[in-house]
Amino acid sequence: MADLSLNTRCVQAGYTPGNGEPRQIPIYQSTTFKYDTSEDMGKLFDLEAEGYFYSRLANPTCDMVAAKIASLEGGAAAMLTGSGQAANFMALFNICEAGSHIVSSSSIYGGTFNLMDVTMRKMGVDVTFVSPDCTEEELNAAFRENTKVVFGESIANPALTVLDIEKFAKAAHAHGVPLMVDNTFPTPINLRPIEWGADLVTHSTTKYMDGHGAALGGVIVDGGHFDWMAHADKFPGLCTPDESYHGVNYAERFGKEGAFINKCTAQLMRDLGCVQSPQNAFILNLGLESLHVRMPRHVENGQAVAEFLEAHDKVEYVNYPGLKSNRYYEVAQKYMPNGGCGVVSFEIKGGREAAERFMKQLKVAAIETHVADARTCCLNPATSTHRQMTDEQLKAAGVPAGLVRISCGLEDKKDLIEDLRQALEAV
Ligand SMILES: *Cc1c(COP(=O)(O)O)cnc(C)c1O
Protein backbone atom coordinates (compact mmCIF):
# COMPACT_ATOMS: atom_id res chain seq x y z
CA MET A 1 0.00 0.00 0.00
CA ALA A 2 2.90 2.38 0.75
CA ASP A 3 3.51 3.03 -2.96
CA LEU A 4 -0.13 3.98 -3.56
CA SER A 5 -1.29 7.59 -3.32
CA LEU A 6 -2.75 9.01 -0.14
CA ASN A 7 -6.17 9.13 -1.83
CA THR A 8 -6.16 5.41 -2.57
CA ARG A 9 -4.89 4.56 0.92
CA CYS A 10 -7.79 6.51 2.46
CA VAL A 11 -10.14 4.16 0.68
CA GLN A 12 -8.32 0.84 0.84
CA ALA A 13 -5.41 0.69 3.33
CA GLY A 14 -5.62 -1.45 6.45
CA TYR A 15 -7.78 -4.25 5.10
CA THR A 16 -7.45 -6.43 2.00
CA PRO A 17 -10.15 -9.11 1.86
CA GLY A 18 -9.28 -12.58 0.61
CA ASN A 19 -11.32 -14.53 -1.92
CA GLY A 20 -14.99 -14.53 -0.90
CA GLU A 21 -14.44 -12.41 2.21
CA PRO A 22 -16.51 -9.31 3.12
CA ARG A 23 -15.67 -6.24 1.03
CA GLN A 24 -16.29 -3.92 4.00
CA ILE A 25 -14.23 -4.18 7.19
CA PRO A 26 -15.91 -6.77 9.46
CA ILE A 27 -16.94 -5.56 12.92
CA TYR A 28 -15.46 -8.08 15.38
CA GLN A 29 -18.14 -7.51 17.99
CA SER A 30 -16.54 -9.87 20.48
CA THR A 31 -14.83 -9.26 23.79
CA THR A 32 -12.89 -12.50 23.63
CA PHE A 33 -11.37 -15.04 21.24
CA LYS A 34 -11.38 -18.85 21.35
CA TYR A 35 -8.35 -21.18 21.35
CA ASP A 36 -7.91 -24.95 21.07
CA THR A 37 -5.22 -25.25 23.74
CA SER A 38 -3.97 -23.19 26.67
CA GLU A 39 -0.54 -23.40 25.10
CA ASP A 40 -1.80 -21.54 22.00
CA MET A 41 -3.16 -18.79 24.19
CA GLY A 42 -0.04 -18.70 26.37
CA LYS A 43 2.07 -17.78 23.34
CA LEU A 44 -0.12 -14.73 22.81
CA PHE A 45 0.27 -13.64 26.43
CA ASP A 46 4.04 -14.00 26.08
CA LEU A 47 3.91 -11.82 22.93
CA GLU A 48 5.50 -14.78 21.09
CA ALA A 49 2.68 -15.23 18.60
CA GLU A 50 0.41 -12.64 16.98
CA GLY A 51 -3.28 -12.88 17.63
CA TYR A 52 -6.14 -11.70 19.79
CA PHE A 53 -7.38 -12.83 23.16
CA TYR A 54 -9.26 -9.94 24.76
CA SER A 55 -10.61 -6.74 23.16
CA ARG A 56 -9.30 -4.50 25.94
CA LEU A 57 -5.80 -5.20 24.61
CA ALA A 58 -6.53 -5.48 20.91
CA ASN A 59 -9.38 -6.08 18.49
CA PRO A 60 -9.04 -6.91 14.77
CA THR A 61 -11.47 -4.19 13.59
CA CYS A 62 -9.63 -1.52 15.59
CA ASP A 63 -6.26 -2.78 14.33
CA MET A 64 -7.34 -2.58 10.67
CA VAL A 65 -8.43 1.04 11.10
CA ALA A 66 -5.26 1.88 13.07
CA ALA A 67 -3.19 0.36 10.23
CA LYS A 68 -4.96 2.63 7.72
CA ILE A 69 -4.15 5.74 9.79
CA ALA A 70 -0.52 4.60 10.26
CA SER A 71 -0.27 4.32 6.49
CA LEU A 72 -1.76 7.80 5.95
CA GLU A 73 0.65 9.40 8.44
CA GLY A 74 3.66 7.47 7.09
CA GLY A 75 4.05 5.76 10.47
CA ALA A 76 5.34 2.30 11.42
CA ALA A 77 2.59 1.38 13.91
CA ALA A 78 -0.60 2.79 15.43
CA MET A 79 -3.29 2.07 17.99
CA LEU A 80 -6.81 3.42 18.48
CA THR A 81 -8.04 4.86 21.78
CA GLY A 82 -11.51 5.76 23.10
CA SER A 83 -11.02 9.51 22.61
CA GLY A 84 -8.47 12.13 21.62
CA GLN A 85 -7.89 12.86 25.30
CA ALA A 86 -7.02 9.21 25.89
CA ALA A 87 -4.64 9.24 22.91
CA ASN A 88 -2.68 12.23 24.22
CA PHE A 89 -2.61 10.97 27.80
CA MET A 90 -1.53 7.44 26.89
CA ALA A 91 1.11 8.62 24.39
CA LEU A 92 2.62 10.98 26.99
CA PHE A 93 2.37 8.54 29.89
CA ASN A 94 4.00 5.79 27.82
CA ILE A 95 7.34 7.62 28.22
CA CYS A 96 6.68 9.84 31.27
CA GLU A 97 6.33 8.89 34.93
CA ALA A 98 6.54 10.61 38.32
CA GLY A 99 9.67 12.76 38.17
CA SER A 100 9.51 13.32 34.40
CA HIS A 101 9.19 16.67 32.63
CA ILE A 102 7.41 17.70 29.41
CA VAL A 103 8.11 20.71 27.18
CA SER A 104 4.86 21.74 25.50
CA SER A 105 3.64 24.50 23.25
CA SER A 106 1.29 26.72 25.27
CA SER A 107 -1.07 27.07 22.32
CA ILE A 108 -2.97 23.79 22.52
CA TYR A 109 -6.48 22.42 23.07
CA GLY A 110 -7.87 23.35 26.52
CA GLY A 111 -8.46 19.71 27.44
CA THR A 112 -4.84 18.80 26.70
CA PHE A 113 -3.60 21.88 28.57
CA ASN A 114 -5.56 20.80 31.67
CA LEU A 115 -4.39 17.21 31.25
CA MET A 116 -0.77 18.33 31.56
CA ASP A 117 -1.14 21.37 33.80
CA VAL A 118 -3.47 19.81 36.39
CA THR A 119 -3.91 16.05 36.14
CA MET A 120 -0.42 14.97 35.09
CA ARG A 121 1.14 17.34 37.64
CA LYS A 122 -0.84 15.43 40.31
CA MET A 123 0.88 12.30 39.00
CA GLY A 124 4.27 13.93 39.51
CA VAL A 125 4.90 14.84 35.86
CA ASP A 126 6.06 18.44 35.46
CA VAL A 127 5.49 20.60 32.38
CA THR A 128 6.98 23.80 30.98
CA PHE A 129 4.82 25.65 28.47
CA VAL A 130 6.56 27.66 25.76
CA SER A 131 5.08 29.98 23.16
CA PRO A 132 4.89 28.33 19.72
CA ASP A 133 6.57 31.53 18.48
CA CYS A 134 9.54 31.25 20.86
CA THR A 135 13.11 31.57 19.58
CA GLU A 136 15.37 28.51 19.40
CA GLU A 137 17.23 29.83 22.47
CA GLU A 138 14.01 30.14 24.49
CA LEU A 139 12.94 26.66 23.40
CA ASN A 140 16.28 25.08 24.30
CA ALA A 141 16.23 26.81 27.68
CA ALA A 142 12.98 25.00 28.59
CA PHE A 143 14.66 21.56 28.65
CA ARG A 144 15.84 19.82 31.83
CA GLU A 145 17.72 16.64 32.68
CA ASN A 146 14.40 14.84 33.18
CA THR A 147 12.64 16.09 30.00
CA LYS A 148 11.16 13.12 28.13
CA VAL A 149 9.11 14.59 25.29
CA VAL A 150 8.16 17.77 23.41
CA PHE A 151 4.50 18.33 22.55
CA GLY A 152 2.63 20.67 20.19
CA GLU A 153 -0.41 20.92 17.88
CA SER A 154 0.17 21.32 14.15
CA ILE A 155 -2.78 23.77 13.97
CA ALA A 156 -3.89 24.60 17.50
CA ASN A 157 -7.53 24.29 18.56
CA PRO A 158 -8.91 26.96 18.96
CA ALA A 159 -6.11 29.56 18.61
CA LEU A 160 -5.23 28.39 15.06
CA THR A 161 -1.52 28.97 15.64
CA VAL A 162 0.67 26.92 13.31
CA LEU A 163 3.56 24.90 14.78
CA ASP A 164 7.01 25.23 13.19
CA ILE A 165 7.54 21.46 13.32
CA GLU A 166 11.16 21.54 12.13
CA LYS A 167 12.13 24.03 14.85
CA PHE A 168 10.50 21.90 17.58
CA ALA A 169 11.88 18.61 16.17
CA LYS A 170 15.41 20.01 16.04
CA ALA A 171 15.29 21.11 19.70
CA ALA A 172 13.74 17.80 20.82
CA HIS A 173 16.35 15.70 19.03
CA ALA A 174 19.24 17.87 20.27
CA HIS A 175 18.08 16.89 23.78
CA GLY A 176 17.60 13.21 22.96
CA VAL A 177 13.79 13.16 23.22
CA PRO A 178 10.96 12.67 20.69
CA LEU A 179 8.58 15.30 19.30
CA MET A 180 4.88 14.45 19.61
CA VAL A 181 2.44 16.38 17.40
CA ASP A 182 -1.35 16.43 17.75
CA ASN A 183 -2.33 16.60 14.07
CA THR A 184 -6.12 16.67 14.54
CA PHE A 185 -6.94 19.81 12.53
CA PRO A 186 -4.96 19.39 9.27
CA THR A 187 -5.24 15.56 9.20
CA PRO A 188 -2.61 13.65 7.16
CA ILE A 189 -4.36 14.85 4.00
CA ASN A 190 -2.97 18.36 4.54
CA LEU A 191 0.08 17.71 6.72
CA ARG A 192 2.17 14.70 7.70
CA PRO A 193 4.32 15.75 10.69
CA ILE A 194 6.54 12.63 10.55
CA GLU A 195 7.88 13.81 7.16
CA TRP A 196 9.05 17.02 8.90
CA GLY A 197 10.80 15.31 11.82
CA ALA A 198 8.02 14.52 14.32
CA ASP A 199 8.37 11.10 15.99
CA LEU A 200 4.86 10.52 17.35
CA VAL A 201 1.51 11.77 16.04
CA THR A 202 -1.83 11.81 17.84
CA HIS A 203 -5.36 12.66 16.75
CA SER A 204 -8.78 13.22 18.10
CA THR A 205 -10.44 11.10 15.39
CA THR A 206 -13.70 12.59 16.70
CA LYS A 207 -13.00 15.56 14.42
CA TYR A 208 -12.28 15.45 10.67
CA MET A 209 -11.30 11.77 10.52
CA ASP A 210 -14.78 10.68 11.56
CA GLY A 211 -16.02 13.95 10.14
CA HIS A 212 -19.73 13.35 10.75
CA GLY A 213 -20.00 14.02 14.46
CA ALA A 214 -20.87 10.37 15.03
CA ALA A 215 -18.14 8.62 17.03
CA LEU A 216 -15.64 9.71 19.66
CA GLY A 217 -12.15 8.33 19.21
CA GLY A 218 -8.42 8.87 19.15
CA VAL A 219 -5.28 7.39 17.62
CA ILE A 220 -1.56 7.25 18.42
CA VAL A 221 0.88 6.80 15.51
CA ASP A 222 4.58 6.03 15.94
CA GLY A 223 6.85 7.09 13.08
CA GLY A 224 9.26 4.29 14.03
CA HIS A 225 12.37 6.50 13.64
CA PHE A 226 13.22 7.40 17.24
CA ASP A 227 16.11 5.33 18.59
CA TRP A 228 15.01 4.56 22.16
CA MET A 229 18.06 2.36 22.87
CA ALA A 230 20.41 5.23 21.98
CA HIS A 231 18.80 7.13 24.90
CA ALA A 232 18.12 4.08 27.09
CA ASP A 233 18.86 5.96 30.34
CA LYS A 234 15.99 8.37 29.60
CA PHE A 235 13.47 5.69 28.66
CA PRO A 236 13.80 2.78 31.09
CA GLY A 237 10.17 1.79 30.48
CA LEU A 238 11.00 0.93 26.88
CA CYS A 239 14.60 -0.20 27.30
CA THR A 240 14.62 -2.38 30.44
CA PRO A 241 12.56 -5.52 31.24
CA ASP A 242 8.87 -4.91 32.04
CA GLU A 243 8.37 -7.09 35.11
CA SER A 244 4.62 -6.59 34.82
CA TYR A 245 4.72 -8.22 31.39
CA HIS A 246 6.86 -11.36 31.54
CA GLY A 247 10.08 -9.33 31.61
CA VAL A 248 9.78 -8.16 28.02
CA ASN A 249 12.23 -5.47 26.89
CA TYR A 250 10.11 -3.62 24.31
CA ALA A 251 12.96 -1.85 22.50
CA GLU A 252 14.98 -5.08 22.14
CA ARG A 253 12.03 -7.26 21.19
CA PHE A 254 10.20 -4.92 18.80
CA GLY A 255 12.88 -2.48 17.62
CA LYS A 256 12.39 1.17 16.78
CA GLU A 257 9.31 0.41 14.69
CA GLY A 258 7.31 -1.52 17.26
CA ALA A 259 8.51 -0.70 20.78
CA PHE A 260 6.32 2.32 21.54
CA ILE A 261 2.96 0.94 20.36
CA ASN A 262 3.59 -2.55 21.77
CA LYS A 263 4.38 -1.13 25.21
CA CYS A 264 1.43 1.25 25.08
CA THR A 265 -0.89 -1.64 24.21
CA ALA A 266 0.51 -4.41 26.43
CA GLN A 267 1.03 -2.23 29.49
CA LEU A 268 -1.08 0.94 29.40
CA MET A 269 -4.14 -0.32 27.58
CA ARG A 270 -4.09 -3.40 29.79
CA ASP A 271 -4.06 -1.21 32.91
CA LEU A 272 -6.12 1.80 31.83
CA GLY A 273 -8.55 0.19 29.38
CA CYS A 274 -9.58 3.28 27.38
CA VAL A 275 -10.26 1.33 24.20
CA GLN A 276 -12.17 2.38 21.13
CA SER A 277 -15.10 0.06 20.50
CA PRO A 278 -15.07 -1.91 17.23
CA GLN A 279 -18.40 -0.22 16.35
CA ASN A 280 -16.80 3.21 16.63
CA ALA A 281 -13.76 2.03 14.67
CA PHE A 282 -16.10 0.92 11.87
CA ILE A 283 -17.79 4.34 11.83
CA LEU A 284 -14.38 6.04 11.89
CA ASN A 285 -13.34 3.98 8.89
CA LEU A 286 -16.38 5.14 6.90
CA GLY A 287 -15.17 8.69 7.56
CA LEU A 288 -11.61 7.86 6.53
CA GLU A 289 -12.82 6.45 3.20
CA SER A 290 -13.78 9.99 2.13
CA LEU A 291 -11.25 12.06 4.12
CA HIS A 292 -9.26 12.97 0.99
CA VAL A 293 -12.45 14.18 -0.73
CA ARG A 294 -13.80 16.10 2.27
CA MET A 295 -10.68 17.97 3.45
CA PRO A 296 -10.21 20.07 0.29
CA ARG A 297 -13.88 21.16 0.57
CA HIS A 298 -13.49 22.10 4.26
CA VAL A 299 -10.44 24.19 3.26
CA GLU A 300 -12.24 25.78 0.28
CA ASN A 301 -15.18 26.78 2.49
CA GLY A 302 -12.92 28.00 5.31
CA GLN A 303 -10.90 30.16 2.93
CA ALA A 304 -14.03 31.63 1.27
CA VAL A 305 -15.68 32.39 4.62
CA ALA A 306 -12.47 33.93 6.01
CA GLU A 307 -12.10 36.19 2.97
CA PHE A 308 -15.75 37.25 3.12
CA LEU A 309 -15.52 38.09 6.83
CA GLU A 310 -12.23 39.96 6.45
CA ALA A 311 -13.87 42.32 3.96
CA HIS A 312 -16.96 42.96 6.15
CA ASP A 313 -17.17 46.25 8.06
CA LYS A 314 -18.91 44.70 11.11
CA VAL A 315 -15.93 42.40 11.66
CA GLU A 316 -12.99 43.58 13.78
CA TYR A 317 -10.51 40.94 12.62
CA VAL A 318 -10.36 37.39 11.22
CA ASN A 319 -7.99 34.63 12.33
CA TYR A 320 -7.32 32.04 9.60
CA PRO A 321 -3.82 30.86 8.60
CA GLY A 322 -4.86 30.84 4.92
CA LEU A 323 -5.23 34.66 4.89
CA LYS A 324 -2.23 36.67 3.72
CA SER A 325 -2.78 39.01 6.68
CA ASN A 326 -2.31 36.14 9.16
CA ARG A 327 0.94 35.98 11.12
CA TYR A 328 1.23 32.26 10.37
CA TYR A 329 0.58 32.58 6.63
CA GLU A 330 4.21 31.84 5.61
CA VAL A 331 4.69 28.90 7.96
CA ALA A 332 1.26 27.52 6.97
CA GLN A 333 2.23 27.73 3.29
CA LYS A 334 5.44 25.83 4.01
CA TYR A 335 3.84 22.93 5.87
CA MET A 336 0.37 22.96 4.28
CA PRO A 337 0.52 24.22 0.69
CA ASN A 338 -2.98 22.83 0.06
CA GLY A 339 -4.48 24.58 3.09
CA GLY A 340 -5.03 23.51 6.70
CA CYS A 341 -8.60 23.13 7.88
CA GLY A 342 -12.08 24.65 7.84
CA VAL A 343 -12.04 26.33 11.25
CA VAL A 344 -12.07 30.15 11.23
CA SER A 345 -12.38 32.53 14.14
CA PHE A 346 -13.30 36.22 14.06
CA GLU A 347 -14.24 39.07 16.35
CA ILE A 348 -17.52 40.79 15.70
CA LYS A 349 -17.73 44.53 16.54
CA GLY A 350 -20.04 45.16 19.50
CA GLY A 351 -18.86 42.41 21.85
CA ARG A 352 -20.99 39.84 23.65
CA GLU A 353 -24.40 41.29 22.68
CA ALA A 354 -23.54 41.59 19.01
CA ALA A 355 -22.18 38.04 18.96
CA GLU A 356 -25.32 36.70 20.65
CA ARG A 357 -27.63 38.49 18.21
CA PHE A 358 -25.54 37.39 15.24
CA MET A 359 -25.58 33.74 16.27
CA LYS A 360 -29.34 33.77 16.88
CA GLN A 361 -29.87 34.85 13.26
CA LEU A 362 -27.87 32.03 11.70
CA LYS A 363 -29.95 29.50 9.76
CA VAL A 364 -27.41 27.18 8.12
CA ALA A 365 -24.72 27.26 10.81
CA ALA A 366 -25.78 25.69 14.12
CA ILE A 367 -24.60 26.56 17.64
CA GLU A 368 -22.54 23.65 19.01
CA THR A 369 -19.43 22.93 21.07
CA HIS A 370 -17.93 20.92 18.25
CA VAL A 371 -15.68 21.42 15.26
CA ALA A 372 -14.63 19.56 12.13
CA ASP A 373 -18.04 18.18 11.26
CA ALA A 374 -19.75 17.88 7.86
CA ARG A 375 -22.31 20.42 9.14
CA THR A 376 -21.21 23.99 9.78
CA CYS A 377 -21.28 24.95 13.43
CA CYS A 378 -20.21 27.92 15.50
CA LEU A 379 -19.59 28.97 19.06
CA ASN A 380 -19.25 32.24 21.00
CA PRO A 381 -17.02 31.37 23.97
CA ALA A 382 -18.19 34.45 25.97
CA THR A 383 -21.80 33.22 26.10
CA SER A 384 -21.06 29.47 26.34
CA THR A 385 -17.81 27.72 27.28
CA HIS A 386 -16.29 30.84 28.95
CA ARG A 387 -19.51 32.45 30.26
CA GLN A 388 -18.29 32.70 33.86
CA MET A 389 -15.59 35.18 32.77
CA THR A 390 -15.93 38.99 32.63
CA ASP A 391 -15.21 40.95 29.44
CA GLU A 392 -11.84 42.03 30.90
CA GLN A 393 -10.88 38.45 31.81
CA LEU A 394 -11.88 37.28 28.34
CA LYS A 395 -9.73 39.92 26.70
CA ALA A 396 -6.73 38.95 28.83
CA ALA A 397 -7.21 35.30 27.85
CA GLY A 398 -7.13 36.22 24.15
CA VAL A 399 -10.82 35.33 23.76
CA PRO A 400 -12.58 38.71 23.38
CA ALA A 401 -16.32 38.76 24.14
CA GLY A 402 -17.18 39.20 20.47
CA LEU A 403 -15.11 36.22 19.32
CA VAL A 404 -16.95 33.62 17.24
CA ARG A 405 -15.41 30.34 16.11
CA ILE A 406 -16.95 28.88 13.01
CA SER A 407 -16.19 25.39 11.74
CA CYS A 408 -17.01 25.36 8.04
CA GLY A 409 -18.68 22.13 6.99
CA LEU A 410 -19.26 20.62 3.57
CA GLU A 411 -22.24 22.75 2.50
CA ASP A 412 -22.10 25.06 -0.54
CA LYS A 413 -19.90 28.06 0.29
CA LYS A 414 -22.46 30.40 -1.32
CA ASP A 415 -25.06 29.33 1.23
CA LEU A 416 -22.60 29.68 4.11
CA ILE A 417 -21.61 33.21 3.07
CA GLU A 418 -25.25 34.21 2.49
CA ASP A 419 -26.11 32.94 5.98
CA LEU A 420 -23.28 34.96 7.54
CA ARG A 421 -24.23 38.05 5.49
CA GLN A 422 -27.86 38.10 6.62
CA ALA A 423 -26.88 37.43 10.24
CA LEU A 424 -24.30 40.25 10.23
CA GLU A 425 -26.91 42.61 8.70
CA ALA A 426 -29.21 41.92 11.67
CA VAL A 427 -26.58 43.08 14.15
C1 LIG B 1 -10.99 17.69 20.38
C2 LIG B 1 -9.52 17.66 20.53
C3 LIG B 1 -8.90 16.84 21.46
C4 LIG B 1 -9.70 15.95 22.41
O1 LIG B 1 -10.33 14.95 21.66
P1 LIG B 1 -11.63 14.16 22.17
O2 LIG B 1 -11.84 13.17 21.07
O3 LIG B 1 -12.72 15.15 22.33
O4 LIG B 1 -11.26 13.51 23.47
C5 LIG B 1 -7.52 16.82 21.51
N1 LIG B 1 -6.78 17.60 20.70
C6 LIG B 1 -7.36 18.42 19.79
C7 LIG B 1 -6.50 19.26 18.91
C8 LIG B 1 -8.74 18.49 19.66
O5 LIG B 1 -9.30 19.30 18.76
PDBQT file of the ligand as one rigid body, heavy atoms in Angstrom, charges set to zero:
ROOT
HETATM    1  C1  LIG A 501     -10.988  17.690  20.381  1.00  0.00    +0.000 C 
HETATM    2  C2  LIG A 501      -9.524  17.663  20.525  1.00  0.00    +0.000 A 
HETATM    3  C3  LIG A 501      -8.900  16.836  21.458  1.00  0.00    +0.000 A 
HETATM    4  C4  LIG A 501      -9.700  15.947  22.407  1.00  0.00    +0.000 C 
HETATM    5  O1  LIG A 501     -10.329  14.951  21.661  1.00  0.00    +0.000 OA
HETATM    6  P1  LIG A 501     -11.627  14.155  22.174  1.00  0.00    +0.000 P 
HETATM    7  O2  LIG A 501     -11.843  13.167  21.073  1.00  0.00    +0.000 OA
HETATM    8  O3  LIG A 501     -12.719  15.155  22.331  1.00  0.00    +0.000 OA
HETATM    9  O4  LIG A 501     -11.256  13.512  23.465  1.00  0.00    +0.000 OA
HETATM   10  C5  LIG A 501      -7.521  16.825  21.507  1.00  0.00    +0.000 A 
HETATM   11  N1  LIG A 501      -6.780  17.604  20.700  1.00  0.00    +0.000 NA
HETATM   12  C6  LIG A 501      -7.356  18.425  19.786  1.00  0.00    +0.000 A 
HETATM   13  C7  LIG A 501      -6.495  19.260  18.911  1.00  0.00    +0.000 C 
HETATM   14  C8  LIG A 501      -8.743  18.485  19.664  1.00  0.00    +0.000 A 
HETATM   15  O5  LIG A 501      -9.304  19.302  18.762  1.00  0.00    +0.000 OA
ENDROOT
TORSDOF 0
